[in-house]
Structures are given as structure tokens and as C-alpha cells.
Amino acid sequence: MALCVLLLSGSVSAHERSDLEKSLIAEALHELKLEEEPDPEGKIIEGVEIYTVEVFDDRDPIPNWINWLHGTSRPRMVERELLQTPGQRYDRLKIEESERNLRALRQLSLANIVAARGEKDGHVRLVVITKDVWSLRLNSDIQAGSNGLELLLLNPSEENIAGTHTSVGLIYQYERYRDTFGGRFVYPRIGGSRFQSAIEVKVFEAREPRQAEGSAGTFLYSLPLFSRYSKWGFSTRIDWLAETTRYLRQNELRSVEVDVDGESTSVPWLYQTDHLFGQIAGVRSFGVNQKFDIRFGIEADRDRYRAEHLPEGSELRRVYEASRFVPMSNVELRPFVRFSAYEARFHRVVGMETLGLQEDIRVGYSIDLSTWVGSTEFGSTRDLWGISSSVGYALPWQTGLISARLSSSITLGSEQRNDALFVASARLASPWLGFGRFHIDFDLASRPENYRRVGPFVLGGNNRLRGYPSSSIYGRDQMVTNFEFRSTSVDILSAQTGLSVFYDLGDSPDVLAEWKAHHGVGVGLRILFPQANREVLRLDWGFPLGDPALPVWPGSFFITFGQAFALP
């Protein structure tokens, strides 16, 4: 029995490193004329060495002079993320958390910290090895399939102004029926402090006909909980969104049937959205390894929906705006409090969601409980009391993972104006088999109460039902399971490249009792460019099975960034 537990749990703190990371560590120690200290725990840190690897080096086919056009992270920008300083005793947990903080930075694709022997007995030197991503770059996202280009995001930006990790950039986004233009500014460490701010503003322009359509924006100013030792944090946030919301199927505007005076009328499924949200929140964090956080604050949320494409005052517009196809306009002013309990324990793996890079996945238990209230006396549309809960557990399985989560969100409103959502999700990722690993992912969601008429779940080839047309299935509920094998990565011209084979099974019905199996199988290609980011480029070619309306051949393909399904 004890052996079974040992095999299942594995070593959470084991340092699994990729071949690229091992090579860079050896290179850094050689260049610095240092030797790795095999047992650094408790020894005095006598100094810190920062070894920064250029974006393009001798491993890349691109000439090294290209690096002159790039702003490499300044050593002090890297050193300030460390939770230990010279004179302190080496603490493995703080060093591992420092690595996680560094890997969380957008500007770094790789970060490792090793201890080297010091000049005196009982002393060590910290060697921090980082590899930047290209700072002056064209951040992008793409969603394209058999029905053509669905989304193209271009974000030309400087991600590392003067080596300080400050980012400024422009935004262009193509969608089937509109173009988006805007800008973004992110200041992650204001004045060298832990305070951060971000501003993003966008405007929308309809493509048919060409006309202004709306705008969106975000302002954020916060002090995050940057480590397990942080005690206080806060955030201030404002969001707005004014747009025409459209529902597409196979990249074309979908129509719905509306019954007016006993006659069915086809109406384009779109409406105008006017959303404004503000939040002020604080958080107090307790504990180090067993964490307990209390988050508290107040939120203001105003949503208005209109069918301006239909004649004002017409019966058709009145019926359509009152149908399930248009969300309910709503105003809420709600103070809230949230309690979170979790373990600050991490499982270090290579190639779980990326290719050839280290990943730190939080394991152990996590429990969340939130509650909020609203009253018509203070401007809310309804008197309400809400409660949400979530419980999950992630268990290391050697170099794999088993995780599951159950969550619910219930809002009880006056006059039976209630909302409820229940979600269950799970992931099984096998240990590394030498040539790849298997993934099984399950997700179930049900919305039995929907006063606010929140939009439906969408399933198709652009997400978790590959082989089907994009956004082909809409429904109030959803249940889907994905089986996928992801191969080990191969270095091709400094790009990490891997293959996948998948089988998808799912449906999004209006009622779970009406769930019908839709099947898809296929193959995929994954590419990761460590010079650019840590997210994979995914190309999938899927084939629908058992659906007489969809021929198996030639199937459909889809290309985008990110895996088809995320960890629970």
C-alpha cells in the first residue's frame, strides 16, 4: 500500500529540467567558473550572479547581431524578483518560488536558479539563468479553420522598455464582421515597487457597412500577492464594453426564430451590449504553506442590452429582446467577501501544457467560498443574495497529474429572479512515457436557473469538438470529454515541435437529459518558439464521426495559440 502511494504521489519538489535548460545551466556555470552545490540548504548566500541568455544565440540559425535590436532584461530587473538576498540562509522553498515569479514574467521564456559553491565553506552563490523573449515584437493570435480566417490579433509592442519590463503597444484585431484598433500600456513594477498598473483602450469599427460600432477599455491598479509570504494586497479595476455582440456559426452570422403573433420570424442573432464594471478589493493572506486568504470589497456592475437592428417600438423587437437570445439588462451594486484555503505546494514538470519548458502546477487542496448581497434600495435591479463555492484537489502522479474540481454559483433574487451554475471538471495526465504523455479531460456545466439569460455554451472545431465546424453547437448546458496523446518535443531550428492524436466527445444541449454524443478524431501539430513566448501554436486536423450531415472527409482544420483545453 505504501509503495502504491509513493508511486502515485511522486516527488513534488523534484527539479525536472528540459534538455535546453540543462544545457544553459552547464553553460552558465562554465562561463562563471563555478561548480554546482549539491546540498545548499541552510548555507549562507554570499552573492548572486545573473546570467542572461540572448534571445538568439549559437543554437539558433538567426545571426546574433539581430540581438542589437532587442532590449535585454537588466540584471536588477531579474534580481528584484528573488525572495532571498546575500547574507540569508538558502531556503529551497523561497528559491523555487523565486523561479515561479520569474517564469510568470511575460518577458522571460526560461528561468532557472541553481546554487554554486561559495568561496568559503558553508557558503553558496545563487546563479540565476534567464532567457528573454524578443522584446520588440508582433504579439499575435490567430483563429483560422476550414471556413476561413475567424480572428487575427496583431499587437506590435515593445515589451521591455529600457530593460525594465514596461510594455507599450498598439492593437489591431480582425473579426468576420468588424475591425478593432487600440493601445495598451503595462507598468508591472511602479517605481521599483510591487504596485502595478495597466491601461487598455480599444475602438470597434463595423466592416459591413463601415461605421463606428463601440469601444472597450480596462484600467487596473493593484498590489498583488506576489509570494506565499505576502500578507496584504489590493486592486482597483474599471472595465467598459460597448459593442455589437454577434453569434456566428461556421464564421457566418447565425439567425434564430422568434414567434410573433403565432408567426415565426427569422432574426439575425445579434444585439448591442453596454457593460460597465468597477471593483475595489483588498485581501489579507495568512499562513505560509497552508494558506488562508480573505478577500473583501465592493463591485458595481451595469449591463444593458438592446436590439437596435430591429425597428424601435415594433412588436418584433419587443419579443426578441424578451427572448432567451438576448441577455437581461441588469444593475447590481454588491459588497462581497471571499474565503480561500489552499496549499502553497507545486509540482514541477516539463511539457505538460508547453513543449520542452518547465512548468509549476499548484497541487493539493483548494477551497473557495464567496458571498455577496445587493438591494434595490441602493440601485440594484433586484434584491439578491449570492453564494459561490469551489472545491478541488490536484495530486501529483510521478511526472503526471490527477486533478478534479467542483464549483457552483447561485444567486437568489427577489420575485424568483434566480441564477445558478454548476460545473464539474477533471484532468488525468499520465506520467512521462519517454515519447509523450496521455491526457484525459472532462468538463460538465449546467445552468438550471438563468434569470439574466447568460449566453449559451458554444462547442465546435474552434474549441473542444475538433473536426466539427466552428461554433456549431449552442446550448444552455454542456458535457465534453477529450482524449489526447501529446508527443515529446523535437528541436527544429530552435523551435520545439511535437505531434498529437485526439478523440473528442461532447454536446451542448439546452437540457443535459437531451445530451447526444458528437464524436471527432484527428491529428495535430504543436510548435513552441521560446524566443517569442511560452504558449504553443496549435494546428489540428479533425474528422467528425457518426453525423450524417457532416462528411468525414476531408474533415476540418483549425489553427490557434494554446492547447484545446486548459487544466481545471
FILO-38652 format. One line per 10 residues: number of its first residue (from 1); for each residue x, y, z of C-alpha. Coordinates in steps of 0.2 Angstrom, whole numbers. Example, Ala and Ser with C-alpha at 12.3 -4.5 7.8 and 13.67 -1.06 7.14 Angstrom:
<recs>
1	62 -22 39 ~ 68 -5 36
</recs>
This chain:
<recs>
1	0 0 0 ~ 14 12 5 ~ 23 8 -12 ~ 7 12 -22 ~ 5 29 -13 ~ 23 33 -16 ~ 21 29 -35 ~ 6 39 -36 ~ 12 55 -27 ~ 30 56 -34
11	41 69 -28 ~ 33 86 -29 ~ 49 96 -26 ~ 60 86 -39 ~ 69 98 -51 ~ 64 91 -68 ~ 73 101 -81 ~ 72 100 -100 ~ 87 97 -111 ~ 88 115 -116
21	88 121 -98 ~ 101 108 -93 ~ 112 115 -107 ~ 110 133 -102 ~ 114 129 -84 ~ 130 120 -89 ~ 135 134 -100 ~ 132 147 -86 ~ 142 138 -73 ~ 156 136 -86
31	156 154 -91 ~ 156 160 -72 ~ 169 147 -67 ~ 158 140 -54 ~ 153 122 -48 ~ 135 117 -43 ~ 132 114 -25 ~ 123 98 -22 ~ 117 102 -5 ~ 114 121 -2
41	100 120 10 ~ 104 131 26 ~ 120 138 19 ~ 124 156 19 ~ 121 165 2 ~ 137 176 -2 ~ 131 183 -18 ~ 120 182 -33 ~ 126 180 -51 ~ 114 185 -66
51	117 175 -82 ~ 106 182 -96 ~ 105 172 -112 ~ 102 182 -128 ~ 86 179 -137 ~ 96 172 -152 ~ 112 163 -148 ~ 123 150 -156 ~ 109 137 -155 ~ 98 147 -167
61	100 149 -186 ~ 97 168 -185 ~ 113 179 -184 ~ 117 186 -167 ~ 118 204 -172 ~ 99 204 -173 ~ 100 204 -154 ~ 106 223 -155 ~ 88 227 -159 ~ 81 219 -143
71	81 226 -125 ~ 88 213 -114 ~ 81 212 -96 ~ 93 222 -84 ~ 101 211 -71 ~ 92 222 -57 ~ 75 218 -65 ~ 79 200 -63 ~ 87 201 -46 ~ 72 211 -38
81	61 196 -41 ~ 71 185 -29 ~ 64 182 -12 ~ 82 179 -5 ~ 97 191 -3 ~ 115 189 1 ~ 118 186 20 ~ 102 175 21 ~ 102 156 23 ~ 97 146 7
91	79 141 8 ~ 73 129 -6 ~ 55 134 -5 ~ 59 153 -7 ~ 71 149 -21 ~ 58 138 -30 ~ 45 152 -28 ~ 58 165 -35 ~ 59 154 -50 ~ 40 154 -52
101	39 173 -51 ~ 52 174 -64 ~ 43 162 -76 ~ 27 172 -73 ~ 35 187 -82 ~ 30 189 -100 ~ 47 194 -105 ~ 56 178 -99 ~ 53 161 -108 ~ 65 152 -97
111	71 155 -79 ~ 82 143 -68 ~ 91 146 -51 ~ 105 135 -46 ~ 116 135 -31 ~ 135 136 -34 ~ 149 133 -21 ~ 155 148 -12 ~ 172 154 -9 ~ 170 149 10
121	164 133 17 ~ 146 134 22 ~ 143 147 8 ~ 134 147 -9 ~ 131 158 -23 ~ 115 160 -32 ~ 116 158 -51 ~ 100 165 -60 ~ 99 159 -78 ~ 86 168 -89
131	82 169 -107 ~ 72 184 -114 ~ 59 183 -127 ~ 60 196 -141 ~ 55 212 -134 ~ 51 222 -149 ~ 39 210 -157 ~ 22 207 -165 ~ 12 199 -152 ~ -2 189 -161
141	-16 177 -160 ~ -25 168 -174 ~ -40 158 -176 ~ -42 150 -193 ~ -51 135 -200 ~ -59 127 -215 ~ -71 141 -215 ~ -58 154 -217 ~ -50 167 -205 ~ -60 169 -189
151	-49 180 -179 ~ -32 189 -181 ~ -24 199 -167 ~ -9 209 -170 ~ -1 218 -156 ~ 15 227 -161 ~ 24 232 -145 ~ 40 235 -135 ~ 38 223 -121 ~ 54 228 -111
161	57 247 -112 ~ 75 251 -107 ~ 76 233 -100 ~ 63 237 -86 ~ 49 225 -92 ~ 37 240 -95 ~ 26 237 -110 ~ 18 248 -123 ~ 9 243 -139 ~ -4 245 -152
171	-19 233 -155 ~ -27 228 -171 ~ -39 213 -172 ~ -49 206 -187 ~ -65 198 -185 ~ -78 192 -198 ~ -89 207 -195 ~ -78 221 -188 ~ -61 228 -185 ~ -53 233 -168
181	-40 247 -166 ~ -32 251 -149 ~ -17 253 -137 ~ -10 245 -121 ~ 2 251 -108 ~ 8 240 -94 ~ 19 246 -79 ~ 22 230 -69 ~ 33 237 -55 ~ 29 256 -52
191	45 265 -46 ~ 53 248 -42 ~ 39 244 -30 ~ 27 229 -31 ~ 12 240 -37 ~ 7 238 -55 ~ -4 246 -67 ~ -12 243 -84 ~ -22 253 -96 ~ -30 246 -112
201	-42 256 -124 ~ -50 249 -140 ~ -62 255 -153 ~ -73 244 -164 ~ -77 248 -182 ~ -91 238 -191 ~ -85 231 -208 ~ -102 230 -217 ~ -105 244 -218 ~ -90 254 -212
211	-95 263 -197 ~ -90 266 -178 ~ -98 252 -168 ~ -92 255 -150 ~ -77 254 -138 ~ -69 244 -124 ~ -57 248 -110 ~ -48 242 -94 ~ -39 252 -80 ~ -31 242 -67
221	-20 247 -52 ~ -16 234 -39 ~ -4 226 -27 ~ -4 208 -30 ~ 0 194 -18 ~ 17 190 -26 ~ 23 176 -15 ~ 17 164 -1 ~ 24 177 12 ~ 14 191 6
231	1 197 19 ~ -9 211 10 ~ -14 215 -7 ~ -27 226 -16 ~ -34 230 -33 ~ -44 244 -41 ~ -52 240 -58 ~ -63 248 -71 ~ -70 240 -87 ~ -82 245 -100
241	-88 237 -116 ~ -100 245 -129 ~ -101 233 -144 ~ -112 224 -156 ~ -112 206 -149 ~ -114 193 -163 ~ -116 174 -163 ~ -108 165 -178 ~ -109 148 -185 ~ -96 142 -197
251	-90 160 -197 ~ -106 167 -203 ~ -119 177 -193 ~ -132 165 -186 ~ -151 168 -187 ~ -164 162 -174 ~ -183 160 -175 ~ -194 172 -165 ~ -213 169 -163 ~ -223 185 -166
261	-242 183 -165 ~ -241 165 -170 ~ -229 168 -184 ~ -211 163 -184 ~ -199 176 -190 ~ -180 174 -193 ~ -169 187 -185 ~ -150 189 -185 ~ -143 184 -168 ~ -135 200 -163
271	-138 214 -150 ~ -130 229 -143 ~ -121 227 -127 ~ -117 241 -115 ~ -107 235 -100 ~ -99 245 -86 ~ -90 236 -71 ~ -80 243 -56 ~ -72 235 -42 ~ -62 240 -26
281	-55 225 -16 ~ -42 221 -3 ~ -35 204 3 ~ -27 198 19 ~ -17 182 17 ~ -12 171 32 ~ 0 156 33 ~ 15 151 23 ~ 12 133 17 ~ -6 131 21
291	-14 147 15 ~ -30 156 20 ~ -35 172 11 ~ -49 184 15 ~ -54 195 0 ~ -67 208 3 ~ -73 223 -7 ~ -87 231 -17 ~ -92 229 -35 ~ -103 239 -47
301	-110 230 -62 ~ -121 238 -75 ~ -127 228 -91 ~ -139 235 -104 ~ -144 225 -120 ~ -154 232 -135 ~ -159 225 -152 ~ -155 241 -162 ~ -155 232 -178 ~ -174 230 -177
311	-187 244 -179 ~ -189 254 -162 ~ -206 251 -154 ~ -210 236 -165 ~ -218 220 -158 ~ -204 210 -166 ~ -191 220 -156 ~ -201 219 -140 ~ -202 200 -142 ~ -184 197 -147
321	-177 207 -133 ~ -188 197 -121 ~ -182 181 -128 ~ -168 169 -122 ~ -157 175 -136 ~ -154 192 -128 ~ -147 194 -110 ~ -157 203 -97 ~ -152 220 -93 ~ -147 222 -75
331	-139 233 -62 ~ -130 227 -47 ~ -121 235 -33 ~ -114 222 -22 ~ -102 221 -7 ~ -93 204 -6 ~ -82 193 4 ~ -72 178 -2 ~ -63 165 9 ~ -49 154 1
341	-40 140 8 ~ -26 131 -2 ~ -9 123 -1 ~ 6 133 -7 ~ 13 117 -15 ~ 19 114 -33 ~ 23 100 -44 ~ 37 104 -56 ~ 35 95 -73 ~ 41 98 -91
351	30 98 -106 ~ 13 97 -98 ~ 5 112 -107 ~ 20 118 -116 ~ 34 110 -125 ~ 52 107 -118 ~ 49 120 -104 ~ 47 119 -85 ~ 30 121 -78 ~ 25 123 -60
361	7 117 -56 ~ -1 120 -39 ~ -6 104 -31 ~ -15 99 -15 ~ -32 105 -10 ~ -40 122 -14 ~ -57 128 -7 ~ -66 144 -11 ~ -82 151 -3 ~ -89 168 -8
371	-105 178 -4 ~ -112 194 -9 ~ -128 204 -7 ~ -137 218 -17 ~ -153 228 -14 ~ -165 239 -24 ~ -163 252 -10 ~ -145 255 -17 ~ -148 254 -35 ~ -148 236 -39
381	-162 229 -51 ~ -167 216 -38 ~ -164 211 -20 ~ -152 197 -21 ~ -140 186 -11 ~ -127 176 -19 ~ -115 162 -14 ~ -102 153 -24 ~ -91 138 -19 ~ -77 128 -26
391	-68 113 -20 ~ -53 105 -30 ~ -39 94 -27 ~ -23 91 -38 ~ -12 75 -35 ~ 5 73 -42 ~ 7 56 -52 ~ 25 54 -54 ~ 28 66 -68 ~ 10 67 -72
401	-6 74 -63 ~ -23 70 -57 ~ -34 84 -54 ~ -53 87 -51 ~ -64 102 -46 ~ -82 105 -42 ~ -90 123 -42 ~ -106 131 -41 ~ -113 149 -41 ~ -130 153 -35
411	-139 170 -34 ~ -156 171 -26 ~ -166 186 -31 ~ -182 193 -27 ~ -198 188 -36 ~ -189 171 -41 ~ -176 180 -52 ~ -163 167 -48 ~ -147 162 -57 ~ -137 145 -54
421	-122 137 -62 ~ -114 120 -58 ~ -98 115 -65 ~ -88 99 -63 ~ -71 96 -72 ~ -56 84 -71 ~ -39 80 -79 ~ -29 65 -79 ~ -11 67 -87 ~ -1 52 -87
431	17 51 -81 ~ 30 55 -95 ~ 32 39 -105 ~ 48 44 -114 ~ 40 48 -130 ~ 25 58 -124 ~ 10 58 -112 ~ -9 55 -112 ~ -22 67 -107 ~ -40 64 -102
441	-50 80 -99 ~ -68 81 -93 ~ -80 96 -91 ~ -98 97 -87 ~ -108 113 -84 ~ -127 115 -81 ~ -136 131 -79 ~ -153 126 -71 ~ -158 144 -67 ~ -154 159 -79
451	-164 174 -75 ~ -150 185 -83 ~ -151 175 -99 ~ -132 172 -99 ~ -127 167 -117 ~ -126 149 -121 ~ -111 137 -121 ~ -103 135 -138 ~ -95 119 -144 ~ -86 116 -161
461	-70 114 -170 ~ -63 130 -163 ~ -63 123 -146 ~ -66 106 -139 ~ -75 97 -153 ~ -62 96 -167 ~ -67 91 -184 ~ -84 100 -182 ~ -87 117 -190 ~ -83 132 -178
471	-96 136 -165 ~ -108 123 -172 ~ -117 118 -156 ~ -125 130 -144 ~ -134 126 -128 ~ -138 130 -110 ~ -128 115 -103 ~ -113 106 -109 ~ -103 90 -106 ~ -87 86 -116
481	-73 74 -114 ~ -56 75 -123 ~ -43 61 -125 ~ -27 67 -132 ~ -9 60 -134 ~ 5 73 -135 ~ 22 68 -141 ~ 39 73 -134 ~ 46 88 -142 ~ 60 89 -155
491	71 104 -158 ~ 69 110 -176 ~ 79 126 -179 ~ 77 131 -160 ~ 58 128 -161 ~ 51 115 -150 ~ 39 104 -161 ~ 28 90 -156 ~ 13 79 -163 ~ -4 75 -155
501	-18 62 -158 ~ -35 66 -151 ~ -53 60 -149 ~ -66 72 -144 ~ -84 68 -137 ~ -96 81 -132 ~ -113 91 -134 ~ -120 107 -128 ~ -139 104 -126 ~ -152 115 -118
511	-155 101 -105 ~ -142 88 -100 ~ -155 74 -102 ~ -155 78 -121 ~ -137 76 -122 ~ -131 67 -138 ~ -114 61 -142 ~ -104 70 -156 ~ -88 62 -160 ~ -72 69 -168
521	-55 62 -171 ~ -39 69 -178 ~ -21 73 -178 ~ -12 89 -173 ~ 5 98 -173 ~ 12 109 -159 ~ 25 122 -161 ~ 33 132 -147 ~ 45 147 -151 ~ 55 150 -134
531	61 166 -142 ~ 44 173 -143 ~ 33 166 -128 ~ 29 150 -118 ~ 12 147 -127 ~ 11 133 -141 ~ 5 136 -158 ~ -9 123 -161 ~ -13 116 -178 ~ -27 102 -178
541	-35 92 -192 ~ -51 84 -186 ~ -64 72 -194 ~ -82 71 -187 ~ -89 54 -184 ~ -107 47 -184 ~ -115 63 -190 ~ -124 61 -207 ~ -125 80 -210 ~ -106 81 -209
551	-95 70 -221 ~ -79 63 -213 ~ -68 68 -227 ~ -59 80 -229 ~ -63 85 -211 ~ -59 102 -205 ~ -43 111 -198 ~ -40 124 -185 ~ -25 134 -180 ~ -23 145 -165
561	-12 148 -150 ~ -14 137 -134 ~ -20 120 -130 ~ -38 114 -134 ~ -42 113 -116 ~ -35 120 -100 ~ -31 112 -83 ~ -46 113 -71
</recs>
